[in-house]
Amino acid sequence: MGVRELEAEVDRQTQRSRGHLARALARLARKKIAVVCMVSLAVIYSAGIFAAWIAPYDYTAQDYTVIRKPPSYVLDQGIGGFWTESHFAGTDRAGRDLFTRVLWGIQNTVILTLVAMLTGGIMIGVSLGLVAGYYGKRVDGFIMRIGEVFASFPDIFLVIIIAATLRPRILDWARALEDRFDLLDGLVRIGIVDYFVVSIALVGFGWIGMARLVRGQILYLKETQYIEAARANGASTARILSRHLLPNAIAPIVITVSIGMGAYVGTEIILSWLGLGIQPPRPSLGTMLLEGGHISVIREEPWMLLTPGIAAWLLILAWNLLGDALNDVLNPRTR
């Protein structure tokens, strides 16, 4: 096969990958459950991101005249009064608006899970998987042995260990910075320490599976004819990895990201529920579920559990159903 034939083969493979993606998106748009999941996630995530503008109250505001009040709506004060005087999800035992707190809890979950997936699952996991699969031998062995050390712990146990170990040290470091530089708005009080601890814990939990998946794809793809053609044409290693190998491994990566986001959401909620995640006064879905999970609360104020519970359930369910739909669309064995 001559040089021109090799170049033509590389171009055909690239066009085939792009055409496959376009066809996959068209099939995905015809799946009603996938469309419903994507719309639901867009609405929930937008509500969380813009919580500061949407929420009718401050998440720390307490009104002792409406303590433990069930969901209520004010209809005789116009649209402004309806939004700022109603308690759409009721109030908790401190007189705080649950709808507002759920919005801010969703914001925390959105930020933490996206940061963890982008850094741990995608940047670290995909990069290490590409390098391990392409170079093989000692590089592959070194990366996979590190992954096996992390994988030897149960997932949630590993996250708990990382969060519990790092939190006291990072708290001491943050307080030292506050004292030294006289920070007016403390790092601890505004929640930066909690974000940092949970993000590191989720990153340590998330890169292993992605790296193994990408490595397996690259071990197969690097032996194909069009990769040999790219090498024969003098393509650099970076170009082969980014232009030829990664695009052809994108389908399983997209599926894993979608399903993994559901796992991240659940793990972040569990960490907060255990007291290792976002701490008061910042609201989180995990601490709200903990507060609403007592028998006395379930009997007398069930709305305290229902509202954060429904939000958490919708997030996890939508990501998992979307992952199944993407698998049906992108996996050739399921079509």
Residue pairs with C-beta under 8 A, 6 or more apart in sequence:
1 9
1 229
3 232
3 233
6 229
6 232
6 233
7 229
7 233
9 225
9 226
9 229
10 226
10 229
10 230
10 233
10 244
12 226
13 226
13 244
13 248
14 243
14 244
14 247
17 247
17 248
17 250
18 247
20 251
21 250
24 251
24 329
24 330
27 329
28 34
28 325
28 326
28 329
29 35
31 325
31 328
31 329
33 321
33 325
34 321
34 322
34 325
34 326
34 329
37 318
37 319
37 321
37 322
37 325
38 322
40 314
40 318
41 315
41 318
41 319
41 322
44 106
44 311
44 314
44 315
44 318
45 106
45 110
47 54
47 103
47 106
48 103
48 104
48 105
48 106
48 107
48 108
48 109
48 110
49 107
49 110
51 100
51 103
51 104
51 106
51 107
54 103
55 97
55 99
55 100
55 103
55 104
56 83
56 84
56 86
56 97
56 99
56 100
57 84
57 96
57 97
57 100
58 100
59 96
59 97
59 100
59 101
59 104
59 281
59 282
59 283
60 96
60 281
61 96
61 97
61 100
62 94
62 95
62 96
63 91
63 95
63 96
64 95
65 95
66 87
66 91
66 95
67 91
67 93
67 94
67 95
68 90
68 91
68 92
68 93
68 300
68 301
69 87
69 90
69 91
70 90
70 301
70 303
71 87
71 88
71 89
71 90
71 303
72 86
72 87
72 90
73 82
73 86
73 88
74 81
74 82
74 85
74 86
75 82
77 85
87 97
87 98
87 99
88 99
89 97
89 98
89 99
89 102
89 303
89 307
90 98
90 301
90 303
90 304
90 307
91 97
91 98
92 98
92 101
92 291
92 292
92 301
92 304
93 291
93 297
93 301
93 304
98 288
98 303
98 304
98 307
98 308
99 307
101 283
101 288
101 308
102 283
102 285
102 288
102 307
102 308
102 311
104 282
104 283
105 283
105 284
105 285
105 288
105 308
105 311
106 285
106 311
106 315
108 191
108 195
108 268
108 278
108 282
108 283
108 284
108 285
109 265
109 268
109 269
109 284
109 285
109 315
111 195
112 195
112 198
112 199
112 202
112 264
112 268
112 278
113 202
113 261
113 264
113 265
113 268
115 195
115 199
115 202
116 198
116 199
116 202
116 203
116 205
116 206
116 264
117 206
117 257
117 260
117 261
117 264
119 199
119 203
120 202
120 203
120 204
120 205
120 206
120 207
120 210
121 206
121 207
121 210
121 256
121 257
121 260
122 210
122 253
122 257
124 203
124 207
124 211
125 206
125 207
125 208
125 209
125 210
125 211
125 214
126 210
126 211
126 214
126 246
126 253
128 143
128 147
128 207
128 211
128 214
128 215
129 210
129 211
129 212
129 213
129 214
129 215
129 217
129 218
130 214
130 215
130 218
130 241
130 245
130 246
131 139
131 143
132 139
132 140
132 143
132 144
132 211
132 215
132 218
133 140
133 214
133 215
133 216
133 217
133 218
133 219
133 222
134 218
134 222
134 237
134 240
134 241
134 245
136 219
140 215
143 211
143 215
144 212
144 215
147 207
147 208
147 211
147 212
150 158
150 204
150 208
151 208
153 161
155 205
155 263
155 267
156 267
156 270
158 204
158 205
159 201
159 202
159 204
159 205
159 267
159 271
160 201
160 271
160 274
160 276
162 200
162 201
162 204
162 205
163 197
163 198
163 200
163 201
163 271
163 276
163 277
164 276
166 197
166 200
166 201
167 193
167 197
167 276
170 193
170 196
170 197
171 188
171 193
174 186
174 187
174 188
174 192
174 193
175 188
177 183
177 187
178 186
178 187
178 188
187 193
189 281
191 278
191 279
191 282
194 277
194 278
194 279
194 282
195 278
197 276
197 277
198 268
198 271
198 276
198 277
198 278
201 271
201 276
202 264
202 267
202 268
205 267
206 260
206 264
209 256
209 260
210 253
210 256
210 260
213 252
213 253
213 256
214 249
214 253
217 248
217 249
217 252
218 245
218 249
221 227
221 245
221 248
221 249
222 245
226 244
227 240
227 244
227 245
230 239
230 240
230 244
231 240
235 243
235 244
251 330
251 331
252 330
252 331
254 326
254 330
255 323
255 326
255 327
255 330
255 331
258 319
258 322
258 323
258 326
259 319
259 320
259 323
259 324
261 319
262 315
262 316
262 317
262 318
262 319
262 320
262 323
265 312
265 315
265 316
265 319
266 312
266 316
268 277
268 284
268 286
269 277
269 284
269 285
269 286
269 289
269 312
270 286
271 277
271 286
272 278
272 284
272 285
272 286
272 287
272 290
273 286
273 287
273 289
273 290
274 286
277 284
277 286
277 287
278 284
278 286
278 287
279 287
280 287
285 308
285 311
285 312
288 304
288 307
288 308
289 305
289 308
289 309
289 312
291 297
291 304
292 298
292 301
292 304
292 305
292 306
292 308
292 309
293 305
297 304
297 305
298 305
327 334
328 334
328 335
329 335
